[in-house]
């Protein structure tokens, strides 16, 4: 009997907590906000990065003005792989739509501008491609910034295949400058594994650039620069002090955004220069002296902006692929369990698999909450 009672209590808690969490979520007051979401890189709906953002919107009960929830399958501009007809797969906007878009939406979130290949047959001479930050996007951004709307842009916001002139104009407008480098920590640098994650041509580029064969094993960092056709490989055992790069947050922002001072990150990141803007969080690659020396030889620092906040506009740039998370939407509408889990996980900041809950969710929640309060104060 003494053993049975604690087991029954644990089972009761496991059964009751989800229902209780759902009940508290239902009691939570909805917040109406029209958000324009743009994602041009959706190979299939199950890998749609809008899903992670929608998780945050659901969790905070942010609704459209018609009182309905945002749906990751359809409530975004960009590429829709599951559309019933080819002509419906790209949902874009025209220059003539900009005034109505500015009036309708109070925020714009750019998730992924890299794009997708539209080529279906190998015999096609000129492959068709949809993606990049284009001229219409530029004027949308300019109009929304001038109107004081919230803008959040992530990772490859204006990287390739964006045209050089559009990128230059965007960088000048935001005072954020893309250096052309992107990188990621890989669990296995062997050629067989890497070919599945990056273009296999990079292995040949490495041999051409360094005059050596690709003979790597084990974990490490890879940094790529498509514009300059340059690659840097930093095996963990030789060049790194810790297993993963960290996202390090300034003390005042860690408090206001409810994010850890330091947390491991295992996804793709871009190296950018922040100009006169504020840096909320920084990437630390956790390199030893040998690793730092290689970075310096390539004109790069080991610490660079992870999240940037504009000093002139309600604009945030996230230099990492923060929203690439395979989330379970059912838990986005349960309050207590997620709160408890985040309290536990916030102490496990060396686990990159927990980055979504420990950093992305509180960061996006805080940004959207601040915007919602400003809308209320302005009577919007």
Secondary structure as UniProt FT lines:
FT   HELIX           2..27
FT   STRAND          31..32
FT   STRAND          35..39
FT   HELIX           45..47
FT   HELIX           50..59
FT   TURN            60..61
FT   STRAND          62..63
FT   TURN            65..66
FT   TURN            72..74
FT   STRAND          77..79
FT   TURN            81..82
FT   HELIX           86..88
FT   STRAND          90..91
FT   HELIX           95..97
FT   HELIX           98..104
FT   STRAND          107..112
FT   STRAND          116..117
FT   TURN            122..123
FT   STRAND          129..130
FT   HELIX           135..146
FT   TURN            147..148
FT   STRAND          150..154
FT   TURN            160..161
FT   HELIX           164..174
FT   STRAND          177..186
FT   HELIX           191..194
FT   TURN            195..197
FT   HELIX           201..210
FT   STRAND          220..225
FT   TURN            226..229
FT   STRAND          230..235
FT   HELIX           236..239
FT   STRAND          245..249
FT   HELIX           251..257
FT   STRAND          262..265
FT   STRAND          269..273
FT   TURN            275..276
FT   STRAND          278..284
FT   HELIX           289..297
FT   TURN            298..299
FT   STRAND          303..309
FT   STRAND          315..318
FT   TURN            322..323
FT   HELIX           329..333
FT   HELIX           336..345
FT   TURN            346..347
FT   TURN            349..350
FT   HELIX           352..354
FT   HELIX           356..360
FT   HELIX           361..377
FT   TURN            378..379
//
